Amino acid sequence: MARRISLNLSTPPEVLAQLSRDEDSGRLRVAENPSTPPEALAEFARDENWSVRWRVAHNPSTPPEVLVQLARDRDWNVRCNVAANPSTPPEALAEFARDENWSVRWRVARNTSTPLELLLILMVDDEKDVRERAERALNKRAMSVERHAHSQE
């Protein structure tokens, strides 16, 4: 029952706050709920359990300043989710474009909010998968611009 309540988008913030004090599984579920208040997400971003931080990084409601904090996480899994989150600020994505872990760089290339200049940098990445992902992202954007131009004619 607690699982369904913690994942329900209509659950009031005060109930989510209570559930967040439960064992790891309660914190995990509340950390991934888009209705979780920003203050709780900021607290979860400092959790000792990397799985909680991973879910905060994935949450579409996580404030950009919390994502910037998580961008410096020691766990590459957390950094991957920050790099993939469309709300991640461009400055953090720029840092991720140079991350030592290629999976993080791949997620930057996949992020629809990544600035074009970063995609161009990733086109010459040492890792083939990152280069290919950046190329696909650039091609997709080019096709979108072309479709938009044709629709305006």
C-alpha positions as CSV (number, residue, x, y, z in Angstrom):
1,M,0.0,0.0,0.0
2,A,2.8,2.4,0.9
3,R,4.4,1.8,-2.5
4,R,1.3,2.8,-4.4
5,I,0.8,5.9,-2.2
6,S,4.5,7.0,-2.6
7,L,4.4,6.7,-6.4
8,N,0.9,8.3,-6.8
9,L,1.2,11.8,-8.4
10,S,-1.8,13.0,-6.3
11,T,-0.2,12.1,-3.0
12,P,-0.1,15.3,-0.8
13,P,3.5,16.6,-0.1
14,E,3.1,16.1,3.6
15,V,2.3,12.4,3.1
16,L,5.3,12.1,0.8
17,A,7.4,13.7,3.5
18,Q,6.2,11.2,6.1
19,L,6.9,8.3,3.7
20,S,10.4,9.6,3.0
21,R,11.3,9.0,6.6
22,D,10.7,5.2,6.1
23,E,13.3,2.7,5.2
24,D,15.3,2.8,2.0
25,S,12.4,1.6,-0.1
26,G,10.2,4.4,1.0
27,R,12.9,7.0,0.3
28,L,13.5,5.4,-3.1
29,R,9.9,5.7,-4.2
30,V,9.4,9.2,-2.9
31,A,12.6,10.3,-4.6
32,E,11.3,9.3,-7.9
33,N,7.8,10.8,-7.5
34,P,7.5,14.0,-9.7
35,S,5.2,15.4,-7.0
36,T,7.8,15.3,-4.3
37,P,8.5,18.8,-3.0
38,P,11.8,20.4,-4.1
39,E,13.0,20.7,-0.5
40,A,12.7,16.9,-0.1
41,L,14.5,16.3,-3.4
42,A,17.3,18.5,-2.2
43,E,17.6,16.5,1.0
44,F,17.5,13.2,-1.0
45,A,20.3,14.5,-3.2
46,R,22.6,14.2,-0.1
47,D,21.4,10.7,0.8
48,E,24.2,8.2,1.5
49,N,22.4,5.6,-0.7
50,W,23.4,6.1,-4.3
51,S,20.0,4.6,-5.5
52,V,18.2,7.4,-3.8
53,R,20.4,10.0,-5.4
54,W,20.1,8.2,-8.7
55,R,16.3,8.5,-8.6
56,V,16.5,12.2,-7.6
57,A,18.7,12.7,-10.7
58,H,16.1,11.0,-12.9
59,N,13.1,12.9,-11.4
60,P,11.8,15.5,-14.0
61,S,10.8,17.8,-11.1
62,T,14.3,18.0,-9.6
63,P,15.3,21.7,-9.5
64,P,18.3,22.6,-11.7
65,E,20.4,23.7,-8.7
66,V,20.0,20.2,-7.2
67,L,21.0,18.7,-10.5
68,V,24.1,20.8,-10.4
69,Q,24.9,19.5,-7.0
70,L,24.4,15.9,-8.2
71,A,26.6,16.6,-11.2
72,R,29.5,16.3,-8.9
73,D,28.4,12.9,-7.5
74,R,31.1,10.3,-7.2
75,D,28.9,7.6,-8.6
76,W,28.8,7.5,-12.4
77,N,25.2,6.0,-12.4
78,V,24.0,9.2,-10.7
79,R,25.9,11.4,-13.1
80,C,24.4,9.5,-16.0
81,N,20.9,10.3,-14.8
82,V,21.8,14.0,-14.3
83,A,23.3,14.1,-17.8
84,A,20.1,12.6,-19.2
85,N,17.7,14.9,-17.4
86,P,16.3,17.7,-19.7
87,S,16.3,20.1,-16.8
88,T,20.1,19.9,-16.3
89,P,21.6,23.3,-16.9
90,P,23.9,23.7,-20.0
91,E,27.0,24.4,-17.7
92,A,26.6,21.0,-16.1
93,L,26.1,19.4,-19.5
94,A,29.4,21.0,-20.6
95,E,31.2,19.5,-17.7
96,F,29.7,16.1,-18.5
97,A,30.9,16.3,-22.1
98,R,34.3,15.9,-20.6
99,D,33.4,13.2,-18.0
100,E,35.8,10.3,-17.7
101,N,33.0,7.8,-18.1
102,W,31.8,7.4,-21.7
103,S,28.3,6.5,-20.5
104,V,27.9,9.9,-19.0
105,R,29.1,11.6,-22.2
106,W,26.7,9.3,-24.2
107,R,23.7,10.6,-22.2
108,V,24.8,14.2,-22.8
109,A,24.6,13.4,-26.5
110,R,21.2,11.9,-26.0
111,N,19.8,14.7,-23.9
112,T,17.4,16.8,-26.0
113,S,18.5,20.0,-24.1
114,T,22.1,19.6,-25.0
115,P,23.3,22.7,-26.8
116,L,24.5,22.2,-30.4
117,E,28.1,23.3,-29.6
118,L,28.3,20.4,-27.1
119,L,27.0,17.9,-29.7
120,L,29.7,19.1,-32.1
121,I,32.3,18.5,-29.4
122,L,30.9,15.0,-28.8
123,M,31.1,14.3,-32.5
124,V,34.9,13.9,-32.1
125,D,34.8,11.9,-28.8
126,D,37.2,9.1,-28.4
127,E,34.4,6.7,-27.9
128,K,32.6,5.5,-31.0
129,D,29.2,5.1,-29.3
130,V,29.3,8.7,-28.1
131,R,30.2,10.0,-31.6
132,E,27.4,8.0,-33.2
133,R,24.8,9.2,-30.6
134,A,25.9,12.8,-31.1
135,E,25.6,12.4,-34.9
136,R,22.1,11.0,-34.5
137,A,21.1,13.9,-32.2
138,L,22.4,16.4,-34.7
139,N,20.7,14.7,-37.6
140,K,17.4,14.6,-35.7
141,R,17.6,18.3,-34.9
142,A,18.4,19.1,-38.6
143,M,15.4,17.1,-39.8
144,S,13.2,18.9,-37.2
145,V,14.4,22.3,-38.5
146,E,13.8,21.2,-42.1
147,R,10.3,20.0,-41.3
148,H,9.5,23.3,-39.5
149,A,10.9,25.3,-42.5
150,H,8.7,23.4,-44.9
151,S,5.6,23.8,-42.7
152,Q,6.2,27.6,-42.8
153,E,6.1,27.7,-46.7
